[in-house]
Amino acid sequence: YLPIKTASNVAGVLEVIGRPGTGPFHAEDEQLLTTFVDQAALALERARLSEEAAQSAILAQSDELKSALLAAVSHDLRTPLASIKASATSLLDDSVEWDAETREDFLTAIDEETDRLTLMVGNLLDLSRIEGGALRPQKDWYDVDELIEDVRSRTAGRTAGHPVEIAIEPDLPLLRFDYVEIAQVLLNLIENAAKYTPSGTRITIGGRRLPAAIELFVQDEGPGIAKEHQLRLFEKFYRAPSGSAASGTGIGLAISKGLVEAHGGRITLDSAPGEGTMFRFTLPLPVDGKGHESMVTAGLAPGHASEGEAS
């Protein structure tokens, strides 16, 4: 019996059994076995150290992520919270008689800033699920046209300074997707388009059919994004240099990428300095490519998945 000793412990014991008729072990045999055991111990120790280093790197990356996220979020939460607090305090001030228009402005500000906070919290929850590998889209049948109209309505306040155009190809089939998650993707893209482009420039939201998928897109007429920054835009906390003073956590596009890929789709962008930017992502059609027809054949109504089809 030969112990396999590493620097930290005894990793195991090697039992050597000779074949019948081979006779006793000689000194050179024992030396060869000892060398083999030492090499095995060295390999085990290297594997242990490599695993510990990997775990340390993961913990360090996690701590870095938490620190960056806390710094970004704590900064970005202040603006909507301050606006909500100021508007609510003004409305509650009995010493001032506000006219109807001013009261409406205060209430609108509260409503819009609450939507911003909701988007931030949604992004944080999605990031947590993506990082933890717990993202499980709850899919059902939905109308893409209704999704786009819904998101357009919910972002009316944030896009108030931009004319918004809807460009949806007619007769798109119904699709199975997680409504909340895909709405979150569109909200992030529209939020960016409104935030980082000059007031008065157009934002176009649309969809079209591809051979094996439905493609949704958000296009702006902003300053565009240089080639060297485009691939990094989907990294957590990365923000391309911009002439805009708008703040942001830098996680919206990374989250959007994770949500789209969880649906089996792909998100890309087309942009050039001075030519605006188009973000586009795909949602796969059913295998037979029929979408709505598949749902009807299965006897389903829009928005109601059959048992066992929730993922």
C-alpha positions as CSV (number, residue, x, y, z in Angstrom):
1,Y,0.0,0.0,0.0
2,L,1.3,3.4,-1.0
3,P,-0.3,6.6,0.3
4,I,-1.0,9.4,-2.2
5,K,0.1,12.4,-0.2
6,T,-0.5,16.0,-1.4
7,A,0.7,19.1,0.3
8,S,-2.5,19.4,2.3
9,N,-3.6,15.8,3.1
10,V,-3.6,12.2,2.1
11,A,-5.7,12.0,-1.1
12,G,-5.9,8.3,-1.2
13,V,-4.0,5.0,-1.0
14,L,-2.7,2.9,-3.9
15,E,-3.0,-0.8,-3.5
16,V,-0.6,-2.8,-5.7
17,I,-1.3,-6.5,-6.2
18,G,1.2,-8.7,-8.1
19,R,0.2,-11.3,-10.6
20,P,0.5,-14.9,-9.6
21,G,3.9,-16.3,-10.3
22,T,5.6,-12.9,-10.8
23,G,7.5,-13.1,-7.5
24,P,8.2,-10.4,-4.9
25,F,8.6,-6.7,-5.8
26,H,12.1,-5.5,-6.2
27,A,13.6,-2.1,-5.2
28,E,13.3,-0.7,-8.7
29,D,9.6,-1.7,-8.8
30,E,9.0,0.1,-5.6
31,Q,10.9,3.1,-6.9
32,L,8.8,3.2,-10.0
33,L,5.6,2.9,-8.0
34,T,6.7,5.7,-5.7
35,T,7.4,7.9,-8.6
36,F,4.0,7.1,-10.1
37,V,2.3,7.9,-6.7
38,D,4.2,11.2,-6.4
39,Q,3.1,12.2,-9.9
40,A,-0.5,11.3,-9.1
41,A,-0.3,13.4,-5.9
42,L,1.1,16.3,-7.8
43,A,-1.7,16.1,-10.4
44,L,-4.3,16.0,-7.7
45,E,-2.8,19.0,-5.9
46,R,-2.7,21.0,-9.1
47,A,-6.3,20.2,-9.8
48,R,-7.2,21.3,-6.3
49,L,-5.4,24.5,-6.6
50,S,-6.9,25.2,-10.0
51,E,-10.4,24.6,-8.6
52,E,-9.7,26.9,-5.6
53,A,-8.4,29.6,-8.0
54,A,-11.5,29.3,-10.2
55,Q,-13.7,29.6,-7.1
56,S,-11.8,32.6,-5.9
57,A,-12.1,34.2,-9.3
58,I,-15.9,33.6,-9.3
59,L,-16.2,35.1,-5.8
60,A,-14.1,38.1,-6.8
61,Q,-16.2,38.6,-9.9
62,S,-19.4,38.3,-7.9
63,D,-18.1,40.9,-5.4
64,E,-17.1,43.2,-8.2
65,L,-20.6,42.7,-9.8
66,K,-22.3,43.5,-6.5
67,S,-20.2,46.6,-5.9
68,A,-20.6,48.0,-9.4
69,L,-24.3,47.2,-9.3
70,L,-24.8,48.9,-6.0
71,A,-22.9,52.0,-7.1
72,A,-24.8,52.2,-10.4
73,V,-28.2,51.6,-8.9
74,S,-27.9,53.8,-5.8
75,H,-27.0,56.6,-8.2
76,D,-29.8,56.0,-10.6
77,L,-32.5,55.5,-8.0
78,R,-31.9,58.9,-6.6
79,T,-33.3,60.8,-9.6
80,P,-36.7,59.2,-9.8
81,L,-37.1,59.0,-6.1
82,A,-36.2,62.7,-5.7
83,S,-38.7,63.6,-8.4
84,I,-41.5,61.5,-6.8
85,K,-40.7,63.0,-3.4
86,A,-40.7,66.6,-4.7
87,S,-44.0,66.1,-6.6
88,A,-45.7,64.4,-3.7
89,T,-44.5,67.0,-1.2
90,S,-45.8,69.8,-3.4
91,L,-49.2,68.2,-3.7
92,L,-49.4,67.7,0.1
93,D,-48.5,71.3,0.8
94,D,-51.7,72.9,2.1
95,S,-50.2,76.4,2.0
96,V,-50.3,76.4,-1.8
97,E,-53.4,76.2,-4.0
98,W,-52.3,74.4,-7.1
99,D,-54.4,74.8,-10.3
100,A,-55.6,71.7,-12.1
101,E,-52.9,71.8,-14.8
102,T,-50.1,72.0,-12.2
103,R,-51.6,69.2,-10.2
104,E,-51.8,67.1,-13.4
105,D,-48.1,67.8,-14.0
106,F,-47.1,66.6,-10.6
107,L,-49.2,63.5,-10.9
108,T,-47.8,62.8,-14.3
109,A,-44.2,63.2,-13.0
110,I,-45.0,60.7,-10.2
111,D,-46.5,58.2,-12.6
112,E,-43.6,58.5,-15.1
113,E,-40.9,58.2,-12.4
114,T,-42.6,55.3,-10.8
115,D,-42.5,53.6,-14.2
116,R,-38.7,54.3,-14.3
117,L,-38.3,52.7,-10.9
118,T,-40.4,49.7,-12.0
119,L,-38.1,49.2,-15.0
120,M,-35.0,49.4,-12.9
121,V,-36.3,46.9,-10.4
122,G,-37.4,44.6,-13.2
123,N,-33.9,44.8,-14.7
124,L,-32.3,44.0,-11.3
125,L,-34.6,40.9,-10.8
126,D,-33.9,39.7,-14.3
127,L,-30.1,40.2,-13.8
128,S,-30.3,38.2,-10.6
129,R,-32.1,35.3,-12.4
130,I,-29.8,35.4,-15.4
131,E,-26.6,35.4,-13.2
132,G,-28.1,32.6,-11.1
133,G,-29.2,30.5,-14.0
134,A,-32.8,30.6,-12.8
135,L,-34.3,32.3,-15.9
136,R,-37.3,30.2,-17.0
137,P,-39.5,32.0,-19.5
138,Q,-43.2,31.4,-18.8
139,K,-44.4,31.2,-22.4
140,D,-47.9,31.6,-23.8
141,W,-49.5,32.7,-27.1
142,Y,-49.5,36.4,-27.7
143,D,-50.1,38.9,-30.5
144,V,-47.0,40.9,-31.4
145,D,-49.0,43.9,-32.6
146,E,-50.7,44.1,-29.2
147,L,-47.4,43.8,-27.4
148,I,-45.9,46.7,-29.4
149,E,-48.9,48.9,-28.9
150,D,-48.9,48.1,-25.1
151,V,-45.2,49.0,-24.8
152,R,-45.7,52.1,-26.8
153,S,-48.4,53.3,-24.5
154,R,-46.3,52.5,-21.4
155,T,-43.4,54.5,-22.7
156,A,-45.5,57.5,-23.9
157,G,-44.1,59.7,-21.1
158,R,-40.5,58.8,-21.7
159,T,-40.7,59.3,-25.5
160,A,-42.7,62.6,-25.2
161,G,-39.9,64.5,-26.9
162,H,-39.8,62.1,-29.9
163,P,-42.2,61.3,-32.6
164,V,-42.9,57.6,-32.4
165,E,-43.7,55.5,-35.5
166,I,-45.0,52.0,-35.5
167,A,-43.9,49.8,-38.5
168,I,-45.4,46.3,-38.1
169,E,-45.7,44.0,-41.1
170,P,-49.3,43.0,-41.5
171,D,-50.6,39.5,-40.6
172,L,-47.8,38.5,-38.3
173,P,-48.7,35.1,-36.6
174,L,-49.2,34.8,-32.9
175,L,-46.1,33.6,-31.0
176,R,-45.3,31.8,-27.8
177,F,-43.2,33.9,-25.5
178,D,-43.0,35.3,-21.9
179,Y,-44.9,38.5,-22.2
180,V,-43.3,40.3,-19.2
181,E,-39.7,39.4,-20.3
182,I,-40.1,40.4,-24.0
183,A,-42.0,43.6,-23.0
184,Q,-38.9,44.3,-20.7
185,V,-36.6,44.0,-23.7
186,L,-38.6,46.5,-25.7
187,L,-38.9,48.8,-22.8
188,N,-35.1,48.8,-22.4
189,L,-34.5,49.5,-26.1
190,I,-37.1,52.3,-26.2
191,E,-35.7,53.8,-23.0
192,N,-32.2,53.9,-24.5
193,A,-33.5,55.4,-27.8
194,A,-35.3,58.2,-25.9
195,K,-32.5,58.8,-23.5
196,Y,-29.5,58.9,-25.8
197,T,-30.9,60.7,-28.9
198,P,-31.7,64.4,-29.4
199,S,-35.2,65.6,-28.7
200,G,-37.3,65.8,-31.8
201,T,-35.7,62.8,-33.5
202,R,-37.9,59.9,-34.6
203,I,-38.1,56.5,-32.9
204,T,-39.5,53.6,-34.9
205,I,-40.8,50.4,-33.3
206,G,-41.6,47.6,-35.6
207,G,-41.7,43.9,-36.5
208,R,-41.5,41.7,-39.5
209,R,-41.5,38.0,-40.4
210,L,-38.4,36.2,-41.3
211,P,-38.3,32.6,-42.6
212,A,-37.9,31.0,-39.2
213,A,-38.6,33.9,-36.7
214,I,-40.3,37.1,-36.0
215,E,-37.9,40.1,-35.8
216,L,-38.8,43.0,-33.6
217,F,-36.8,46.3,-33.7
218,V,-36.3,49.7,-32.3
219,Q,-34.7,52.3,-34.5
220,D,-33.6,55.8,-33.6
221,E,-32.1,58.8,-35.5
222,G,-29.5,59.6,-32.9
223,P,-25.7,60.1,-33.3
224,G,-25.0,56.4,-33.8
225,I,-22.4,54.1,-32.2
226,A,-18.8,53.7,-33.3
227,K,-17.9,50.1,-34.4
228,E,-15.4,49.6,-31.6
229,H,-18.1,50.0,-29.0
230,Q,-20.9,48.0,-30.6
231,L,-19.8,44.5,-29.5
232,R,-19.2,45.6,-25.9
233,L,-22.6,47.2,-25.5
234,F,-24.1,43.9,-24.4
235,E,-21.6,43.6,-21.6
236,K,-22.7,44.3,-18.0
237,F,-22.1,47.9,-16.9
238,Y,-20.5,49.0,-20.3
239,R,-21.7,52.3,-21.6
240,A,-20.4,53.7,-24.9
241,P,-19.2,57.3,-24.9
242,S,-22.0,59.6,-25.6
243,G,-22.7,63.3,-25.9
244,S,-25.7,62.8,-23.7
245,A,-25.6,63.6,-20.0
246,A,-28.1,60.9,-19.3
247,S,-27.2,58.4,-16.6
248,G,-27.7,54.7,-16.6
249,T,-26.7,51.5,-14.9
250,G,-25.3,49.9,-18.1
251,I,-27.2,46.6,-17.5
252,G,-30.3,47.1,-19.7
253,L,-28.7,45.7,-22.9
254,A,-27.0,42.8,-21.1
255,I,-30.3,41.8,-19.5
256,S,-32.1,42.2,-22.9
257,K,-29.6,39.8,-24.4
258,G,-30.1,37.3,-21.7
259,L,-33.9,37.4,-22.0
260,V,-33.8,37.1,-25.8
261,E,-31.4,34.2,-25.7
262,A,-33.5,32.4,-23.1
263,H,-36.3,32.4,-25.8
264,G,-33.9,30.9,-28.4
265,G,-33.5,34.3,-30.2
266,R,-30.7,36.6,-31.0
267,I,-30.2,40.4,-30.5
268,T,-28.0,42.5,-32.7
269,L,-27.6,46.1,-33.7
270,D,-26.8,48.1,-36.8
271,S,-25.3,51.5,-36.3
272,A,-22.8,54.0,-37.7
273,P,-21.8,57.5,-36.4
274,G,-24.3,60.0,-37.7
275,E,-26.7,57.4,-39.0
276,G,-28.7,56.4,-36.0
277,T,-29.0,52.9,-34.4
278,M,-31.3,49.9,-34.9
279,F,-31.5,47.2,-32.3
280,R,-33.2,44.1,-33.5
281,F,-34.0,40.8,-31.9
282,T,-35.7,37.6,-33.0
283,L,-38.3,35.3,-31.5
284,P,-38.3,31.8,-33.2
285,L,-41.5,30.6,-35.0
286,P,-42.8,27.2,-34.0
287,V,-41.0,24.3,-35.8
288,D,-43.7,24.1,-38.4
289,G,-43.3,27.9,-39.0
290,K,-47.1,28.5,-38.7
291,G,-47.4,30.3,-35.4
292,H,-51.1,31.2,-35.1
293,E,-52.2,28.2,-37.2
294,S,-50.4,25.9,-34.7
295,M,-52.2,27.5,-31.8
296,V,-55.6,27.1,-33.5
297,T,-54.9,23.5,-34.4
298,A,-54.1,22.8,-30.8
299,G,-57.4,24.3,-29.7
300,L,-55.8,27.2,-27.7
301,A,-56.9,30.7,-27.3
302,P,-54.4,33.6,-27.3
303,G,-52.9,34.1,-23.8
304,H,-53.8,30.6,-22.6
305,A,-51.2,27.9,-22.8
306,S,-52.2,24.3,-22.4
307,E,-51.1,22.3,-19.4
308,G,-47.4,21.5,-19.7
309,E,-46.7,24.4,-22.1
310,A,-45.6,27.0,-19.6
311,S,-42.0,27.0,-20.5
